Amino acid sequence: MPEINIQQTGHQKDIAVDLRSLHASEFSGVESFAVNVLEELLGDDRENVYKLFYNGYQPKQFEYFHFINAQYKQTRIPNRLLNLSLKFFGYPKLEKLTGPCDVLFMPNWNMLAVQPETKVVLTVHDLSPLVVPQFYNIKARVWHWFINIPKLLKRADKLIAVSEFTKTSLIKKLKVPAEKITVAPLGVDHENYHPNLKIDRLREVRNSYGLPGDFVLFLGTVEPRKNLARLIEAIETQANPISLVIAGRLGWKYGPLLKQIERSPKRRFIKLLGYVPEADKPYIMKLARVFAYPSMYEGFGLPVLEAMAVGTPVLTSNVSSLPEVAGDSALLVNPYNVSEIADGLKRLHTDTQLREHYIAKGLERSNQFTWSKCAVIVKSVIH
């Protein structure tokens, strides 16, 4: 991921940034991208003005965006009313809410109405709503239809894809011209994700969550494409019991998974934590003996790199973006093959030499991904 040298233009631009994707208090890869990239942009780019737009009935404070070049534009229109108006009437135009802007930067797709002359830069994290819609519930599928993703992609002047896999998907599945797409891989927050975490804080986190001594960890939204059903089956096949900790908010279509856990013969070895605050994530990852991320579809897969960064060996899938992100620094398995997942877990759990190999490779790999590199590429596209 080479750094891109950006020439200053000498002309101040008004850049509107759509922060509606930050309405949730719980962070995923989308929110991490929006917050970290914008922090980097605001700290580095003092030539231009960033108009940060957010809509919500409850006012929201963005303490991480307190920069002299940031202007806040918050509206309190009920979101359903705003979305219906944008969808069916193309009103209000974003410029009416933010003031004049040269560029609109969208960290994620959303309902949109802008003037024809406004340049739109849209970030595409994955194409799962179009490629694997069966993994979503009816509510999510209706929302994806409502925002009309193909139309958004066509309106955007430039697209930022978070991986080569996502770029290739845009080209092959939606016939998007390659020259319209720039790849900006996500980054790791190395201030918080590193191998030398404080021992007393590790002990505190272990006790507060009641974590077992040795365990396999999954951390992410609990939803069908994360493949937790097969991960649990792989845990159940182990001759010597291995504890599984599942951390992350309940997303959608999780009912069958909860029933599977309830009925599992290894139920007492499976622990559900629910949503974990950002501050606790690196410590839980560090405490795990193995980090397992056997997802069936990802646009990037940031938790894989975060686990590597704290020094935990990783097992992940050999499909979608995950081989691109993990490289040769994780044990790759077929996510549809339970015995392959089970064998990989056993090896990473017991083979000291293999563990040390992937720990060392993972630390080296994760260091290649930073938010500053990602922001440099984003900035080059916006300008």
C-alpha positions as CSV (number, residue, x, y, z in Angstrom):
1,M,0.0,0.0,0.0
2,P,2.2,2.8,-1.2
3,E,1.8,6.3,0.2
4,I,0.3,8.8,-2.2
5,N,1.9,12.3,-2.4
6,I,-0.9,14.9,-2.6
7,Q,-0.2,18.3,-4.2
8,Q,-1.9,21.2,-2.4
9,T,-4.1,23.1,-4.8
10,G,-4.1,26.5,-3.1
11,H,-7.9,26.6,-3.6
12,Q,-10.0,26.1,-0.5
13,K,-12.7,23.5,-0.9
14,D,-15.9,23.0,1.1
15,I,-16.1,19.3,1.8
16,A,-19.4,18.0,3.2
17,V,-19.1,14.7,5.1
18,D,-22.2,12.6,5.7
19,L,-22.0,11.3,9.3
20,R,-25.4,9.7,9.4
21,S,-23.7,6.3,9.5
22,L,-22.6,7.2,13.0
23,H,-26.1,7.1,14.5
24,A,-25.4,3.9,16.4
25,S,-23.4,3.9,19.6
26,E,-21.9,0.5,18.6
27,F,-19.0,0.5,16.2
28,S,-18.3,-1.8,13.3
29,G,-15.9,-1.5,10.4
30,V,-18.0,1.2,8.8
31,E,-18.0,3.4,11.8
32,S,-14.3,2.8,12.5
33,F,-13.5,3.9,8.9
34,A,-15.6,7.0,9.2
35,V,-14.1,8.1,12.6
36,N,-10.5,7.2,12.0
37,V,-10.2,8.5,8.4
38,L,-12.0,11.8,9.3
39,E,-9.8,12.3,12.3
40,E,-6.7,11.9,10.1
41,L,-8.1,14.2,7.4
42,L,-9.1,17.0,9.9
43,G,-5.7,16.8,11.6
44,D,-3.7,16.9,8.3
45,D,-5.7,19.0,5.9
46,R,-5.8,22.6,7.1
47,E,-6.4,24.0,3.6
48,N,-10.0,22.9,3.3
49,V,-13.2,23.2,5.3
50,Y,-15.1,20.1,6.4
51,K,-18.8,20.4,6.9
52,L,-19.9,17.5,9.1
53,F,-23.5,16.6,8.5
54,Y,-25.6,14.6,10.9
55,N,-29.3,14.2,11.3
56,G,-31.1,12.8,14.3
57,Y,-33.8,13.8,16.7
58,Q,-31.4,13.6,19.6
59,P,-28.4,15.9,19.2
60,K,-25.1,14.1,19.1
61,Q,-21.6,15.2,20.2
62,F,-18.6,14.1,18.2
63,E,-15.8,14.7,20.6
64,Y,-13.2,13.2,18.3
65,F,-13.8,15.9,15.6
66,H,-12.9,19.0,17.5
67,F,-10.8,20.6,14.9
68,I,-10.6,24.2,13.7
69,N,-11.4,23.2,10.1
70,A,-14.6,21.3,11.1
71,Q,-18.0,22.8,11.0
72,Y,-21.0,21.0,12.5
73,K,-24.3,20.9,10.6
74,Q,-26.8,19.0,12.7
75,T,-30.5,18.7,11.8
76,R,-33.3,17.2,13.8
77,I,-35.6,16.0,11.1
78,P,-37.2,12.6,12.0
79,N,-35.1,10.1,9.9
80,R,-38.1,8.3,8.4
81,L,-39.5,11.6,7.2
82,L,-36.2,12.8,5.8
83,N,-35.6,9.5,4.0
84,L,-39.1,9.4,2.5
85,S,-38.6,13.0,1.3
86,L,-35.2,12.3,-0.2
87,K,-36.5,9.1,-1.9
88,F,-39.7,10.4,-3.4
89,F,-39.2,14.1,-3.8
90,G,-35.4,14.5,-4.0
91,Y,-35.7,17.1,-1.2
92,P,-34.1,18.7,0.7
93,K,-30.8,18.8,-1.3
94,L,-27.9,18.2,1.0
95,E,-26.5,21.6,0.2
96,K,-29.6,23.2,1.8
97,L,-28.6,21.5,5.1
98,T,-24.9,21.9,5.0
99,G,-24.5,25.1,3.0
100,P,-22.6,25.2,-0.4
101,C,-20.1,22.4,-0.9
102,D,-17.7,21.3,-3.7
103,V,-17.5,17.7,-2.6
104,L,-19.7,15.3,-0.6
105,F,-17.8,12.5,1.0
106,M,-19.9,9.5,2.1
107,P,-18.2,7.0,4.4
108,N,-21.1,4.6,3.7
109,W,-24.1,4.5,1.4
110,N,-27.3,6.3,2.5
111,M,-30.3,8.2,1.0
112,L,-29.0,11.0,-1.1
113,A,-30.1,14.2,-3.0
114,V,-27.5,16.7,-4.1
115,Q,-27.1,19.3,-6.8
116,P,-25.8,17.9,-10.1
117,E,-22.6,20.0,-9.9
118,T,-21.6,18.6,-6.5
119,K,-18.9,15.9,-6.7
120,V,-19.9,12.8,-4.8
121,V,-17.2,10.4,-3.3
122,L,-18.9,7.2,-2.0
123,T,-17.2,4.5,0.1
124,V,-18.1,0.9,-0.7
125,H,-17.4,-1.6,2.1
126,D,-18.9,-4.6,0.5
127,L,-21.6,-5.7,-1.9
128,S,-23.2,-8.2,0.5
129,P,-26.7,-6.7,0.1
130,L,-26.6,-7.4,-3.6
131,V,-24.4,-10.6,-3.7
132,V,-25.7,-12.5,-0.6
133,P,-29.1,-10.9,0.2
134,Q,-30.2,-14.2,1.9
135,F,-28.0,-13.3,4.9
136,Y,-30.2,-10.3,5.7
137,N,-33.6,-10.0,7.3
138,I,-36.6,-8.5,5.6
139,K,-36.1,-5.1,7.2
140,A,-32.5,-4.8,6.0
141,R,-33.4,-6.0,2.5
142,V,-36.1,-3.4,2.2
143,W,-33.7,-0.7,3.3
144,H,-31.2,-1.8,0.7
145,W,-33.9,-1.6,-1.9
146,F,-35.0,1.7,-0.6
147,I,-31.6,3.5,-0.9
148,N,-31.2,1.9,-4.4
149,I,-27.5,1.0,-4.3
150,P,-26.9,0.7,-8.1
151,K,-28.3,4.2,-8.6
152,L,-26.1,5.6,-5.8
153,L,-23.0,3.9,-7.4
154,K,-24.0,5.5,-10.7
155,R,-24.4,9.0,-9.2
156,A,-21.1,8.9,-7.4
157,D,-18.2,10.6,-9.3
158,K,-15.7,8.5,-7.5
159,L,-15.8,5.3,-5.5
160,I,-13.6,4.2,-2.7
161,A,-13.4,0.4,-2.2
162,V,-11.9,-0.9,1.0
163,S,-10.3,-3.9,-0.7
164,E,-9.3,-5.2,-4.2
165,F,-11.9,-7.9,-3.7
166,T,-14.6,-5.2,-3.4
167,K,-13.2,-3.3,-6.4
168,T,-13.3,-6.5,-8.5
169,S,-16.8,-7.2,-7.4
170,L,-17.9,-3.7,-8.4
171,I,-16.4,-4.2,-11.9
172,K,-17.6,-7.7,-12.5
173,K,-21.0,-7.7,-10.9
174,L,-22.1,-4.1,-11.5
175,K,-20.0,-3.2,-14.6
176,V,-18.5,-0.1,-12.8
177,P,-15.6,1.3,-14.8
178,A,-12.3,0.4,-13.1
179,E,-11.0,4.0,-13.4
180,K,-13.9,5.2,-11.2
181,I,-12.7,3.1,-8.2
182,T,-9.8,3.6,-5.8
183,V,-8.8,1.0,-3.2
184,A,-8.2,2.3,0.3
185,P,-7.5,-0.6,2.7
186,L,-8.7,0.0,6.2
187,G,-6.2,0.6,9.1
188,V,-5.5,-0.6,12.6
189,D,-5.5,1.7,15.6
190,H,-2.0,0.8,16.7
191,E,-2.2,3.0,19.8
192,N,-4.9,0.7,21.2
193,Y,-4.1,-2.6,19.4
194,H,-0.6,-3.7,20.2
195,P,1.0,-6.7,21.9
196,N,2.2,-4.9,25.0
197,L,-1.1,-4.4,26.7
198,K,-1.1,-3.7,30.5
199,I,-1.2,-6.8,32.6
200,D,-3.4,-5.3,35.3
201,R,-6.0,-4.2,32.7
202,L,-5.9,-7.6,31.1
203,R,-6.6,-9.2,34.5
204,E,-9.4,-6.7,35.1
205,V,-11.1,-7.4,31.8
206,R,-10.8,-11.2,32.3
207,N,-12.5,-10.9,35.6
208,S,-15.2,-8.4,34.6
209,Y,-16.4,-10.6,31.7
210,G,-15.8,-13.9,33.5
211,L,-13.6,-15.2,30.7
212,P,-12.2,-18.8,30.8
213,G,-8.5,-19.5,31.1
214,D,-8.1,-20.6,27.5
215,F,-10.6,-19.8,24.8
216,V,-11.3,-19.3,21.1
217,L,-12.7,-15.9,20.4
218,F,-15.1,-14.6,17.7
219,L,-15.7,-10.9,17.8
220,G,-18.1,-9.2,15.4
221,T,-21.8,-8.7,14.7
222,V,-23.8,-11.9,15.3
223,E,-25.4,-12.5,11.9
224,P,-25.6,-15.5,9.4
225,R,-22.7,-14.7,7.1
226,K,-20.2,-14.8,10.1
227,N,-20.7,-18.5,10.0
228,L,-21.0,-19.0,13.7
229,A,-23.2,-22.1,13.3
230,R,-20.3,-24.0,11.7
231,L,-17.8,-22.6,14.2
232,I,-19.9,-24.0,17.0
233,E,-20.1,-27.4,15.2
234,A,-16.3,-27.3,15.0
235,I,-16.0,-26.7,18.7
236,E,-18.4,-29.6,19.4
237,T,-16.2,-32.0,17.5
238,Q,-13.1,-31.4,19.7
239,A,-12.1,-34.4,21.7
240,N,-10.6,-32.2,24.3
241,P,-13.1,-29.4,25.1
242,I,-12.2,-25.9,23.9
243,S,-14.1,-22.9,25.2
244,L,-15.7,-20.5,22.7
245,V,-16.4,-16.9,23.5
246,I,-18.7,-15.0,21.1
247,A,-18.4,-11.2,21.5
248,G,-20.5,-8.7,19.5
249,R,-24.0,-7.3,19.2
250,L,-26.9,-9.4,18.0
251,G,-27.4,-8.3,14.4
252,W,-30.2,-10.1,12.6
253,K,-31.5,-13.7,11.9
254,Y,-29.7,-14.8,15.1
255,G,-32.6,-16.9,16.5
256,P,-31.5,-20.2,15.1
257,L,-28.0,-19.6,16.4
258,L,-29.2,-19.0,20.0
259,K,-31.2,-22.2,19.8
260,Q,-28.2,-24.1,18.5
261,I,-26.1,-22.8,21.5
262,E,-28.9,-23.7,23.9
263,R,-29.1,-27.3,22.6
264,S,-25.4,-27.8,22.1
265,P,-23.8,-30.7,24.0
266,K,-20.9,-28.3,24.7
267,R,-23.2,-25.5,25.9
268,R,-21.2,-24.9,29.1
269,F,-18.1,-24.2,27.0
270,I,-19.8,-21.5,24.9
271,K,-20.1,-17.9,26.3
272,L,-22.0,-15.0,24.7
273,L,-20.8,-11.6,25.8
274,G,-23.0,-9.4,23.7
275,Y,-21.7,-6.0,22.5
276,V,-18.2,-5.1,23.8
277,P,-17.1,-1.5,24.2
278,E,-14.3,-0.4,21.9
279,A,-11.9,0.1,24.9
280,D,-12.2,-3.6,25.9
281,K,-11.9,-5.2,22.5
282,P,-8.0,-5.3,22.3
283,Y,-7.8,-6.8,25.8
284,I,-10.4,-9.6,25.0
285,M,-8.5,-10.3,21.8
286,K,-5.2,-10.5,23.6
287,L,-6.6,-12.9,26.2
288,A,-7.9,-15.3,23.6
289,R,-5.7,-18.3,22.7
290,V,-7.1,-18.2,19.1
291,F,-9.1,-15.6,17.2
292,A,-11.6,-17.3,14.8
293,Y,-13.2,-15.4,12.0
294,P,-14.6,-18.0,9.5
295,S,-16.9,-15.6,7.7
296,M,-18.5,-16.6,4.4
297,Y,-18.4,-13.1,3.0
298,E,-16.5,-9.9,3.9
299,G,-15.6,-6.7,2.1
300,F,-12.5,-6.4,4.3
301,G,-12.4,-8.1,7.7
302,L,-10.8,-5.6,10.1
303,P,-11.1,-7.8,13.3
304,V,-8.6,-10.2,11.6
305,L,-5.9,-7.5,11.6
306,E,-6.8,-6.2,15.1
307,A,-6.3,-9.6,16.5
308,M,-3.0,-10.0,14.8
309,A,-1.9,-6.6,16.1
310,V,-2.3,-7.7,19.8
311,G,-0.4,-10.9,19.1
312,T,-3.2,-13.5,18.9
313,P,-3.0,-16.2,16.2
314,V,-5.8,-16.0,13.7
315,L,-7.9,-18.6,11.9
316,T,-10.0,-17.2,9.1
317,S,-11.7,-18.0,5.7
318,N,-10.1,-18.6,2.4
319,V,-12.9,-16.7,0.5
320,S,-13.9,-13.1,-0.3
321,S,-11.6,-10.4,0.9
322,L,-10.1,-12.4,3.8
323,P,-7.1,-14.0,2.0
324,E,-6.2,-10.5,0.7
325,V,-6.3,-9.0,4.2
326,A,-4.7,-11.9,6.0
327,G,-2.1,-12.8,3.4
328,D,0.0,-15.7,4.7
329,S,-0.2,-14.5,8.3
330,A,-3.3,-16.4,9.3
331,L,-4.4,-20.1,9.1
332,L,-6.9,-20.1,6.2
333,V,-9.7,-22.6,6.0
334,N,-12.7,-23.4,3.9
335,P,-15.6,-21.8,5.8
336,Y,-18.1,-24.4,4.5
337,N,-16.0,-27.3,5.8
338,V,-16.6,-28.0,9.5
339,S,-13.8,-30.6,9.9
340,E,-11.3,-28.1,8.3
341,I,-12.3,-25.4,10.8
342,A,-12.2,-27.9,13.7
343,D,-8.7,-29.1,12.6
344,G,-7.4,-25.6,12.3
345,L,-8.7,-24.6,15.7
346,K,-7.0,-27.7,17.3
347,R,-3.7,-27.0,15.6
348,L,-3.6,-23.3,16.6
349,H,-4.7,-24.3,20.1
350,T,-2.0,-27.0,20.7
351,D,0.9,-26.6,18.2
352,T,3.3,-24.2,19.9
353,Q,5.5,-23.8,16.8
354,L,2.6,-23.1,14.6
355,R,1.2,-20.6,17.1
356,E,4.5,-18.7,17.3
357,H,4.7,-18.7,13.5
358,Y,1.3,-17.0,13.0
359,I,1.8,-14.7,16.0
360,A,5.0,-13.3,14.4
361,K,3.6,-13.2,10.9
362,G,0.4,-11.5,12.2
363,L,2.3,-8.7,14.0
364,E,4.3,-8.0,10.9
365,R,1.2,-8.1,8.7
366,S,-0.9,-5.8,10.9
367,N,1.8,-3.2,11.0
368,Q,1.3,-2.7,7.2
369,F,-2.2,-1.3,7.7
370,T,-2.6,2.2,9.3
371,W,-5.4,4.8,9.3
372,S,-2.9,7.4,8.1
373,K,-2.2,5.4,4.9
374,C,-5.9,5.0,4.4
375,A,-6.6,8.7,4.9
376,V,-3.9,9.7,2.4
377,I,-5.6,7.7,-0.3
378,V,-9.1,9.0,0.6
379,K,-7.8,12.6,0.6
380,S,-6.3,12.1,-2.9
381,V,-9.7,11.0,-4.2
382,I,-11.7,13.8,-2.5
383,H,-9.4,16.4,-4.0
